[in-house]
Amino acid sequence: MAKLGRPRGLIDYESWNNIERGRVRQAPLNRLVRSKTVGLAAACLALAGAIAFGFEAKTAATLSVQHDRDPVAVRLSDGKIRNAYTVKLLNKSSMPHTYRLSVDVDAKLAIVGNDGSQPIKVGPDASEALRVTLTAASARGEVVFTARDETGATVLTARDRFVEH
């Protein structure tokens, strides 16, 4: 304001209380620690903690199973029932992984395009979709699919139903 010939303090980044204190020749009050400052610091720490927890809790892979709907179940000529599923393995890590797929029921598991003894290879940051058929003598109810990494470090599970009709 001095360049314009105006008195100092017309435009200032100061609180009204400190402006009034300056008029009566008292020292301004500058408090660094205020309730607003403490609240903002606590909010930043909580946000940083939530982000750190999110990174720590991130899973390296996922397994999802979806029952094929058309047809839901097929009765074979020998009386057994066949259900078909789409199994998706998602590798979220930067390393390729190899999985073996199994089910917890007494049913024959067949992976279309794979003889069953071959492991399933999933590249880094990639997914693999498989068509899987289960054949059993009778309806079993719930089926748990398990994909195990060959290193044994990762075990993925997903649930679905085995239906008769």
C-alpha positions as CSV (number, residue, x, y, z in Angstrom):
1,M,0.0,0.0,0.0
2,A,3.0,2.3,0.4
3,K,3.4,2.5,-3.4
4,L,-0.1,3.9,-3.6
5,G,0.4,6.4,-0.8
6,R,-2.1,4.6,1.5
7,P,-1.6,3.7,5.1
8,R,-0.2,0.3,6.0
9,G,-2.7,-2.4,7.0
10,L,-5.6,-1.7,4.7
11,I,-5.1,-5.0,3.0
12,D,-3.7,-7.6,5.3
13,Y,-3.9,-11.4,6.0
14,E,-4.6,-11.0,9.7
15,S,-7.5,-11.8,12.1
16,W,-9.7,-9.0,13.2
17,N,-8.6,-9.5,16.8
18,N,-5.0,-9.0,15.9
19,I,-5.8,-5.9,13.9
20,E,-7.6,-4.4,17.0
21,R,-4.6,-5.5,19.2
22,G,-2.3,-3.6,16.8
23,R,-4.3,-0.4,17.1
24,V,-3.8,-0.4,20.9
25,R,-0.1,-1.3,20.5
26,Q,-0.3,-4.8,21.8
27,A,1.6,-7.8,20.3
28,P,-0.4,-10.0,17.9
29,L,-1.5,-13.4,19.0
30,N,-0.3,-16.2,16.6
31,R,-1.3,-19.6,17.9
32,L,0.0,-22.5,15.8
33,V,-1.8,-25.2,17.8
34,R,-5.6,-24.6,17.5
35,S,-8.5,-26.9,17.5
36,K,-8.8,-26.6,13.8
37,T,-5.1,-27.5,13.3
38,V,-5.4,-30.5,15.6
39,G,-8.6,-31.7,13.8
40,L,-7.0,-31.4,10.4
41,A,-3.8,-33.2,11.6
42,A,-6.0,-36.0,13.1
43,A,-8.0,-36.3,9.8
44,C,-4.8,-36.5,7.8
45,L,-3.4,-39.2,10.1
46,A,-6.7,-41.2,9.9
47,L,-6.7,-41.0,6.1
48,A,-3.0,-42.1,5.9
49,G,-3.8,-45.0,8.2
50,A,-6.8,-46.1,6.1
51,I,-4.6,-46.0,2.9
52,A,-1.9,-48.0,4.6
53,F,-4.5,-50.6,5.8
54,G,-5.9,-50.8,2.3
55,F,-2.5,-51.5,0.8
56,E,-1.8,-54.1,3.5
57,A,-5.1,-55.9,3.2
58,K,-5.0,-56.1,-0.6
59,T,-5.3,-59.6,-1.9
60,A,-2.8,-60.9,-4.5
61,A,-5.5,-62.9,-6.4
62,T,-9.2,-63.7,-6.6
63,L,-11.3,-66.6,-7.6
64,S,-14.9,-66.2,-8.8
65,V,-17.3,-68.9,-9.9
66,Q,-20.5,-68.3,-11.9
67,H,-23.0,-71.1,-12.7
68,D,-23.8,-71.4,-16.4
69,R,-27.5,-70.9,-16.8
70,D,-28.4,-72.4,-20.1
71,P,-29.0,-75.3,-19.3
72,V,-28.6,-75.2,-15.5
73,A,-28.1,-78.9,-15.3
74,V,-27.9,-81.8,-17.7
75,R,-28.9,-85.4,-16.9
76,L,-26.6,-87.8,-18.7
77,S,-27.6,-91.2,-20.3
78,D,-26.0,-93.0,-17.3
79,G,-28.2,-91.0,-14.8
80,K,-25.5,-88.7,-13.6
81,I,-26.0,-84.9,-13.4
82,R,-23.6,-82.4,-15.0
83,N,-23.4,-78.8,-14.1
84,A,-21.3,-76.2,-15.9
85,Y,-19.5,-73.2,-14.4
86,T,-17.3,-70.3,-15.5
87,V,-14.3,-70.0,-13.2
88,K,-12.3,-66.8,-13.3
89,L,-8.8,-66.5,-11.8
90,L,-7.5,-63.0,-11.4
91,N,-3.8,-62.5,-10.6
92,K,-3.2,-59.0,-9.2
93,S,0.5,-59.4,-8.6
94,S,3.4,-58.5,-10.8
95,M,4.6,-62.2,-11.0
96,P,3.0,-65.0,-13.0
97,H,1.3,-67.7,-10.9
98,T,0.3,-71.3,-11.5
99,Y,-2.8,-72.7,-9.8
100,R,-4.4,-76.2,-9.5
101,L,-8.3,-76.2,-9.3
102,S,-10.2,-78.7,-7.1
103,V,-13.7,-79.1,-5.6
104,D,-14.7,-80.4,-2.1
105,V,-17.4,-82.8,-3.3
106,D,-17.2,-86.3,-4.7
107,A,-17.7,-85.3,-8.3
108,K,-15.7,-85.5,-11.4
109,L,-14.1,-82.2,-12.3
110,A,-13.4,-81.5,-15.9
111,I,-11.9,-78.3,-17.3
112,V,-12.9,-77.8,-20.9
113,G,-9.7,-77.6,-23.0
114,N,-7.6,-79.0,-20.2
115,D,-7.2,-82.6,-19.2
116,G,-7.3,-81.7,-15.5
117,S,-3.7,-82.6,-14.7
118,Q,-2.3,-79.4,-16.3
119,P,-1.9,-76.5,-14.0
120,I,-3.6,-73.2,-14.8
121,K,-1.1,-70.5,-15.6
122,V,-2.2,-66.8,-15.0
123,G,0.2,-64.1,-16.1
124,P,1.0,-61.0,-14.1
125,D,-1.9,-58.5,-13.8
126,A,-4.0,-60.8,-15.9
127,S,-7.0,-63.1,-15.6
128,E,-7.9,-66.5,-16.9
129,A,-11.5,-67.7,-17.6
130,L,-12.2,-71.4,-17.6
131,R,-15.3,-73.4,-18.4
132,V,-15.6,-76.2,-15.8
133,T,-18.0,-79.1,-15.7
134,L,-18.9,-81.1,-12.6
135,T,-20.5,-84.6,-13.0
136,A,-22.0,-86.3,-10.0
137,A,-24.4,-89.2,-9.2
138,S,-26.9,-86.9,-7.4
139,A,-27.4,-83.3,-6.5
140,R,-24.9,-82.3,-3.8
141,G,-26.0,-78.8,-2.7
142,E,-23.1,-76.3,-2.1
143,V,-19.8,-76.8,-3.9
144,V,-16.6,-75.1,-2.8
145,F,-14.0,-74.5,-5.5
146,T,-10.4,-74.2,-4.4
147,A,-7.5,-72.9,-6.4
148,R,-4.1,-73.5,-4.8
149,D,-0.9,-71.8,-6.0
150,E,1.8,-74.3,-6.7
151,T,4.0,-72.6,-4.1
152,G,1.3,-73.1,-1.5
153,A,1.3,-69.5,-0.5
154,T,-2.1,-68.6,-1.9
155,V,-5.3,-70.6,-1.4
156,L,-8.4,-69.1,-3.0
157,T,-12.0,-70.4,-2.5
158,A,-15.4,-69.6,-4.0
159,R,-18.8,-71.2,-3.4
160,D,-21.7,-72.1,-5.7
161,R,-24.5,-74.6,-5.9
162,F,-24.7,-77.9,-7.6
163,V,-28.3,-78.3,-8.8
164,E,-30.3,-81.2,-10.2
165,H,-32.7,-79.4,-12.5
